[in-house]
Amino acid sequence: MLAAYASAIDPDNPLAGLTVGELDPVTPDDWVSVEVRASSLNHHDLWSLRGVGLPADRLPMVLGCDAAGVDEDGNEVVVHAVIASPEYPDETMDPGRTLLSEKYPGTLAQRVRVPRRNLVPKPPELSFAEAACLPTAWLTAYRMLRVRGRLPEGGSVLVQGGGGGVATAATVLGAALGARVYATSRDPGKRERIAALGATPVEPGGRLPERVDVVIETVGAPTIEHSLKCASPGGRIVVSGATAGHLASVDLRRVFFLQLEILGSTMGTRDELGALLSLCAGRGIRPIIDSEYPFSDVRRAFERLETGEVFGKLVLDHTR
């Protein structure tokens, strides 16, 4: 089958290891097949091409975590990307968990095979392209806000690094849930787009008009001090990434005096993905799509992803 896969690892030039061609990887016999109609890219795909979480001995590896398509019985489904042992009710807590494209072939192909429990019904209100945006970045943002962050009714949120996949999702979801949302960005153009999403744009390190209940932190070392300063007493700083540095200094006096919580968060569960899909369908929430490409043009989509200028999701149409 036609697939986009990592054929080599190059930390400095990741796209040098991206190959588009015929590949038929082996998967467990009891898994089910999904004909992929749409997929979306994540920075995880670039990190894989750099060798982060994907050692050379697993190559070639089909890339991609996100997909929506049709299963063997003709059902429209969304693929949950977390592969974990069934014994864990919360699969994100399985220490042996893995994402599609790390140990098992990913979604950037004509077909993807997964355990049947990883299939979630696609609401008819969502297109394949819209549904394919949700399983990674949007699910991560949903769990950060509602599960780990315990966002209260009428609460407030600061989103660091507005414009990225998780940050954009958190901005849209926070506003849709009735929160007052502030989002930072260095880019004046992105700050304008943040405002259009219903959030108050803020320059990095800028003063907020209030301290917030929840901080969505995906940037890391450059923003963690600002995140702590912006949290209200008893507030939650929810961390799901560290794209600009993972070794951060924290003023523990602020943490204990204000009784702040610093919480890690990784992806989400199948049930949370189902709840996210229902929320989007029921409230008319739609993911922000930066641009859409035919699957035959997947390399150009990766090139745009690498520029860092993306606002929202990059979607691949597998029917073209």
PLY file of the C-alpha trace (Angstrom):
ply
format ascii 1.0
element vertex 320
property float x
property float y
property float z
element edge 319
property int vertex1
property int vertex2
end_header
0.00 0.00 0.00
1.05 3.61 -0.47
2.46 5.10 2.73
4.57 7.97 4.03
7.25 6.48 6.23
10.55 7.09 7.95
13.25 5.27 6.03
16.21 6.93 7.78
16.92 9.06 10.85
18.47 12.50 10.46
18.35 14.82 13.52
19.48 17.85 11.50
17.51 17.30 8.29
14.47 15.23 9.23
12.78 15.39 5.83
15.77 13.60 4.31
14.43 10.41 5.91
10.84 10.84 4.67
9.87 8.40 1.93
6.57 8.07 0.09
6.12 4.70 -1.57
4.82 1.16 -1.31
5.13 -0.49 2.09
3.22 -3.37 3.69
4.20 -3.55 7.37
3.35 -6.45 9.69
0.79 -5.97 12.49
-0.85 -8.37 14.98
-3.31 -10.79 13.36
-6.22 -9.89 15.65
-6.13 -6.18 14.82
-8.67 -4.61 12.46
-8.12 -2.53 9.34
-9.34 0.98 8.70
-9.39 2.52 5.24
-8.00 5.98 5.95
-10.02 8.84 4.47
-8.16 11.67 6.19
-5.19 12.12 8.51
-3.39 15.06 10.09
0.20 15.85 10.93
1.75 16.54 14.32
5.19 17.73 15.40
5.53 14.19 16.72
6.03 13.15 13.08
9.02 15.47 12.69
10.48 14.30 16.00
10.17 10.71 14.79
12.17 11.57 11.68
14.81 13.03 14.02
14.95 9.75 15.93
13.14 10.89 19.08
11.11 7.90 20.24
11.87 6.03 17.02
15.16 4.12 17.01
16.75 3.15 13.71
16.15 -0.57 14.31
12.38 -0.01 13.90
12.71 1.43 10.42
10.98 1.58 8.03
8.09 2.99 10.08
4.83 4.40 8.75
4.38 7.86 10.29
1.25 9.50 11.67
-0.94 9.32 14.78
-4.22 10.84 13.59
-6.79 9.31 11.25
-10.47 8.99 10.45
-11.84 6.46 8.01
-14.03 3.42 7.45
-13.60 0.09 9.26
-14.03 -3.43 7.89
-17.78 -3.33 8.62
-18.34 -0.04 6.81
-18.55 2.09 9.96
-17.16 5.62 9.96
-14.59 5.73 12.76
-11.87 7.80 14.38
-8.65 6.04 15.37
-7.44 6.39 18.96
-3.64 6.61 18.74
-2.65 5.24 22.16
-1.77 1.53 22.09
-1.83 0.14 25.63
-2.59 -3.01 27.59
-6.34 -3.62 28.12
-5.68 -4.09 31.85
-5.25 -0.32 32.31
-8.61 1.52 32.59
-6.70 4.74 31.85
-4.39 3.72 29.04
-2.31 6.88 29.44
-1.06 5.44 32.75
0.31 2.25 31.18
4.12 2.58 31.45
4.41 0.40 28.35
2.01 2.49 26.25
3.04 3.66 22.83
1.63 5.87 20.11
1.00 4.73 16.58
4.16 5.25 14.51
6.48 4.54 17.47
6.29 0.75 17.74
3.43 -0.02 15.36
2.74 1.46 11.90
1.01 4.82 11.86
-1.82 6.46 9.95
-0.11 8.08 6.95
-1.08 5.27 4.62
-4.00 3.90 2.64
-4.85 1.65 5.60
-4.00 1.45 9.28
-4.45 -1.56 11.56
-5.25 -1.15 15.26
-6.87 -3.07 18.12
-10.67 -2.97 17.73
-10.96 -1.15 21.08
-9.06 1.76 19.51
-11.92 2.59 17.15
-14.35 5.35 18.17
-17.51 6.10 16.17
-17.24 9.27 14.08
-20.19 11.61 14.60
-21.93 12.35 11.29
-21.74 16.07 12.06
-17.95 15.99 11.61
-16.24 15.54 8.26
-13.41 13.04 7.93
-10.95 15.95 7.73
-12.31 17.55 10.90
-12.40 14.26 12.82
-8.83 13.45 11.79
-7.60 16.58 13.60
-8.81 15.44 17.02
-7.05 12.26 18.26
-3.71 13.79 19.28
-3.49 17.57 19.73
-7.17 18.16 20.45
-7.47 15.17 22.76
-4.38 16.36 24.63
-5.90 19.83 25.05
-9.25 18.39 26.16
-7.64 16.27 28.88
-5.49 19.20 30.02
-8.51 21.45 30.43
-11.25 19.18 31.71
-9.54 16.22 33.36
-6.16 17.33 34.69
-6.88 21.07 34.86
-10.40 20.70 36.28
-11.46 23.90 34.54
-14.36 25.34 36.58
-17.55 26.74 35.09
-16.87 30.34 34.10
-13.17 29.89 34.85
-10.07 31.37 33.28
-7.22 29.89 31.22
-3.81 30.99 30.02
-2.51 29.18 26.94
1.23 29.53 26.38
2.50 29.53 22.80
-0.78 30.14 20.98
-0.78 28.89 17.41
0.58 25.38 17.90
-1.67 22.34 17.60
-2.37 21.76 21.29
-2.39 25.48 22.10
-4.88 26.31 19.34
-7.12 23.44 20.42
-6.98 24.59 24.06
-7.86 28.14 22.98
-10.91 27.05 20.98
-12.09 24.51 23.55
-11.59 26.87 26.48
-13.65 29.59 24.79
-16.35 27.08 23.81
-16.56 25.91 27.43
-17.26 29.46 28.55
-13.86 30.27 30.02
-12.01 33.55 29.77
-9.02 32.60 27.64
-5.68 34.40 27.34
-3.08 33.15 24.87
0.50 34.23 24.25
2.36 34.48 20.97
5.45 36.28 19.73
3.88 36.67 16.29
1.58 39.71 15.84
-0.26 37.88 13.05
-0.97 34.91 15.30
-2.14 37.24 18.06
-4.73 38.61 15.63
-5.90 35.09 14.83
-6.03 34.25 18.54
-8.36 37.22 19.05
-10.58 35.95 16.24
-10.97 32.67 18.14
-12.48 34.50 21.12
-9.36 34.74 23.28
-7.41 37.74 24.56
-3.95 37.79 22.93
-0.95 38.50 25.15
2.70 39.10 24.35
5.02 36.48 25.89
5.62 37.32 29.53
2.88 39.96 29.43
0.75 40.90 32.43
-2.77 39.47 32.54
-5.79 41.37 33.92
-6.35 38.49 36.36
-4.71 35.36 37.68
-6.07 32.23 36.03
-7.44 28.91 37.22
-5.57 26.83 34.63
-2.39 27.34 32.61
-1.83 25.23 29.49
1.95 24.78 29.26
3.54 23.18 26.20
6.52 25.52 25.69
8.61 24.66 28.75
11.63 26.44 30.18
11.12 29.89 28.57
7.52 30.27 29.82
7.24 28.28 33.07
8.07 31.26 35.33
5.38 33.34 33.63
2.95 30.42 33.97
3.56 30.24 37.72
3.16 34.00 38.15
-0.14 33.98 36.25
-1.77 31.16 38.24
-4.31 32.05 40.92
-3.98 30.62 44.44
-4.73 26.90 44.12
-4.34 27.13 40.35
-3.17 24.34 38.07
-0.25 24.50 35.63
-0.82 21.57 33.27
2.25 20.49 31.30
2.07 18.28 28.21
5.22 19.30 26.39
8.43 21.31 26.45
9.03 22.29 22.84
11.49 25.06 23.77
13.33 23.37 26.62
12.63 20.70 29.24
15.02 21.77 32.01
13.14 24.52 33.83
13.83 26.40 37.08
10.86 26.70 39.43
10.50 29.03 42.39
9.17 26.55 44.95
8.25 29.36 47.35
5.53 30.47 44.94
4.37 26.86 44.52
3.87 26.15 48.23
2.73 29.61 49.33
0.00 29.79 46.66
-0.64 26.03 46.86
-0.19 25.65 43.12
-0.40 22.32 41.34
2.02 21.41 38.54
0.43 18.52 36.69
1.75 16.35 33.89
-0.63 15.30 31.13
-0.15 12.98 28.18
-2.67 12.41 25.38
-6.02 11.06 26.66
-8.15 7.94 26.87
-10.47 6.36 24.32
-13.46 7.45 26.42
-12.13 11.02 26.53
-11.78 10.99 22.75
-15.42 9.90 22.53
-16.42 12.74 24.87
-14.41 15.24 22.81
-16.09 14.07 19.59
-19.52 14.41 21.20
-18.66 17.88 22.52
-17.53 19.07 19.09
-20.57 17.58 17.36
-23.08 18.84 19.93
-21.76 22.40 20.28
-20.68 23.01 16.71
-17.00 23.18 17.65
-14.69 22.60 14.70
-10.90 22.25 14.69
-8.84 24.99 13.12
-7.34 23.71 9.87
-4.27 25.58 8.62
-4.32 23.90 5.22
-5.32 20.68 3.48
-3.26 18.63 1.03
-3.95 15.58 -1.12
-2.15 12.55 0.29
-0.08 12.43 -2.89
1.38 15.79 -1.79
2.33 14.69 1.73
5.92 15.92 1.42
4.74 19.49 0.86
2.62 19.24 4.00
5.69 18.12 5.98
7.65 21.04 4.55
5.03 23.46 5.83
5.01 21.75 9.22
8.78 22.21 9.46
8.53 25.98 8.88
6.88 26.47 12.27
4.43 28.93 10.72
1.40 26.66 11.02
-1.73 27.91 12.80
-3.95 24.93 13.50
-3.79 21.52 11.85
-2.33 20.26 8.56
-4.75 17.73 7.02
-4.14 15.08 4.38
-7.01 13.97 2.13
-6.42 10.27 1.41
-9.05 10.19 -1.34
-6.85 12.38 -3.54
0 1
1 2
2 3
3 4
4 5
5 6
6 7
7 8
8 9
9 10
10 11
11 12
12 13
13 14
14 15
15 16
16 17
17 18
18 19
19 20
20 21
21 22
22 23
23 24
24 25
25 26
26 27
27 28
28 29
29 30
30 31
31 32
32 33
33 34
34 35
35 36
36 37
37 38
38 39
39 40
40 41
41 42
42 43
43 44
44 45
45 46
46 47
47 48
48 49
49 50
50 51
51 52
52 53
53 54
54 55
55 56
56 57
57 58
58 59
59 60
60 61
61 62
62 63
63 64
64 65
65 66
66 67
67 68
68 69
69 70
70 71
71 72
72 73
73 74
74 75
75 76
76 77
77 78
78 79
79 80
80 81
81 82
82 83
83 84
84 85
85 86
86 87
87 88
88 89
89 90
90 91
91 92
92 93
93 94
94 95
95 96
96 97
97 98
98 99
99 100
100 101
101 102
102 103
103 104
104 105
105 106
106 107
107 108
108 109
109 110
110 111
111 112
112 113
113 114
114 115
115 116
116 117
117 118
118 119
119 120
120 121
121 122
122 123
123 124
124 125
125 126
126 127
127 128
128 129
129 130
130 131
131 132
132 133
133 134
134 135
135 136
136 137
137 138
138 139
139 140
140 141
141 142
142 143
143 144
144 145
145 146
146 147
147 148
148 149
149 150
150 151
151 152
152 153
153 154
154 155
155 156
156 157
157 158
158 159
159 160
160 161
161 162
162 163
163 164
164 165
165 166
166 167
167 168
168 169
169 170
170 171
171 172
172 173
173 174
174 175
175 176
176 177
177 178
178 179
179 180
180 181
181 182
182 183
183 184
184 185
185 186
186 187
187 188
188 189
189 190
190 191
191 192
192 193
193 194
194 195
195 196
196 197
197 198
198 199
199 200
200 201
201 202
202 203
203 204
204 205
205 206
206 207
207 208
208 209
209 210
210 211
211 212
212 213
213 214
214 215
215 216
216 217
217 218
218 219
219 220
220 221
221 222
222 223
223 224
224 225
225 226
226 227
227 228
228 229
229 230
230 231
231 232
232 233
233 234
234 235
235 236
236 237
237 238
238 239
239 240
240 241
241 242
242 243
243 244
244 245
245 246
246 247
247 248
248 249
249 250
250 251
251 252
252 253
253 254
254 255
255 256
256 257
257 258
258 259
259 260
260 261
261 262
262 263
263 264
264 265
265 266
266 267
267 268
268 269
269 270
270 271
271 272
272 273
273 274
274 275
275 276
276 277
277 278
278 279
279 280
280 281
281 282
282 283
283 284
284 285
285 286
286 287
287 288
288 289
289 290
290 291
291 292
292 293
293 294
294 295
295 296
296 297
297 298
298 299
299 300
300 301
301 302
302 303
303 304
304 305
305 306
306 307
307 308
308 309
309 310
310 311
311 312
312 313
313 314
314 315
315 316
316 317
317 318
318 319
